[in-house]
Amino acid sequence: METEDGALEELHKELTCPVCLDLFREPVILECGHHFCRACIGRCWEAKSVDESTCPQCRKTCSKTPRPNSLLCNVVDSVRRARAMDARPKDPPQAPRSPSPEPNTSSCSRDDPETRSEPGMCLEHEERLKLFCEDDQVAICLVCGMSRDHKTHNVIPINEAFENYKEKLSFALRKVEEQRKDASAYQCQTNDNILLLKDRAGVLDQQISAQFQELHDFLSRQEEEMKACLKLAKEQKLGQLNDSLTQTTEQMSELELTAHSIHTKLNEEEENPELLRGIKGFIESAECVFETPQRVCVELQEGEFVGPLQHRVWKKMNSVLKPGVEPVTLDPSTAYPRLHVSADGRSVSVGDIQSGLPNNPERFTLYNIVLGTVPFTQGRHYWEVGVAGKTAWGLGVAAASVNRKEEISLCPEDGFWTLVLRNGSEYEACTSADECPLTPGHKPDCVGVYLDYDHGLVAFYDAGDMSHLFTFSEARFTEPVYPYFNPWPIIGGRNREPLTIHTPLV
């Protein structure tokens, strides 16, 4: 009897999961040959932060998709039913019933009414689950907590575990809700940006169409005018030719009548005395001379109607450009004492300090700055400045109220919207941000500055090919602004070239 009990104990040990220490439920076999409950091995791997899966017994690496062991599952089911029948009170003998065929397959996770335990109870020790093993992430009873399998683990009261994980779940929920709100806000912002972009693109599309339509209308008018001039010249010459043709026709009629009269005289009988009567006067009257009409030049001069037609029209186009290149001039009364402004106010260069200049309120006294003469308070304006050969310069616009006597930054917050070149190749837009470097495709020899006062825009272009360099798009002007020029100091003998304002084509 003791031998039988020992054998049963040994069998029970072999059919016990080394993790939960209970009979296997849905046993699976790892590649190393060890068996575990499917749920137990899953919890072990989930509790680890590493992606690699290992056997809890031998620590060998194995696949995360273990194979089920159907034979072992059937054995466990048989043992579990046998234990349940042994624990059932003896019933009086009953008539034998015909055995029902066993299914071919069995699952140890099957909920057998005979082996169903009370919820919250340990299946092995039939004790209430009062502890929680944080290492294995399973609820255990007091006896399990003192067993060798959990003795070295971090075990806490199950109520405390509920509170701990409830707090952690609540914190995780709050974080997820915050992230969800952030995602929702970003989604709304992105949708708004999509609508804003489409609206802005629509407005710009209309502006482009309107401005090109103005050019189309101008070119159409020029074409009609040129064709009208050609038509007028053609009709004038055709009229002159028609007059000449009429005169020639009339003279030909007279000559034909005269010729006919002469033929009649010649055909009369010879030696007729009457033939000679008045013959001298007849001959004199028959003497007709063809008077050639004034010659008409039929050539239409190509140089008058075509020639450099496109260039001629292009030069006329300046009158309709909005804005065209404006004849900006420099105001010497604002210039730093080292700046020398030309007599026509079109260029400025750095030289020696000029003595005797008044320290008037308009003059800059710390920086190589000079402003334009005329302020802008509305509308669109465009001017071009030659910078060829220079290694440093600054261009843009400045508010009327900028500080002209103390240290300043060339940024919008101090009333400047500027683009600068330093050290020969370092271009930068002076924004309120720390840095805004620019990388033009090539070094411009002439820079165009565009101001749209009403819409708060200041844009810069390479005037050679009109490629865009940078745009300040939210200036919000509240006072007059002036064109800004800074030829920069002479450094190491370089940068002596002047800034030169280009005059518009006329």
QUICORHU-V845625 format. One record per helix or strand. SS is the DSSP state (H for helix, E for strand). FROM is the first residue (numbers start at 0). TO is the last residue. If there is no record, write none. Layout:
[[SS;FROM;TO] [SS;FROM;TO]]
//
This chain:
[[H;1;13] [E;15;15] [E;22;22] [E;26;28] [E;34;36] [H;37;46] [E;53;53] [E;60;60] [E;66;67] [H;69;86] [E;120;120] [E;127;127] [E;130;132] [E;137;139] [H;141;144] [E;154;156] [H;157;266] [H;272;275] [H;278;285] [H;301;304] [H;308;316] [E;324;324] [E;329;329] [H;331;333] [E;338;340] [E;346;349] [E;369;371] [E;375;375] [E;379;385] [E;392;398] [H;411;413] [E;415;421] [E;425;428] [E;436;437] [E;445;451] [E;456;461] [E;466;471] [E;480;485] [E;490;490] [E;493;493] [E;498;500]]
//
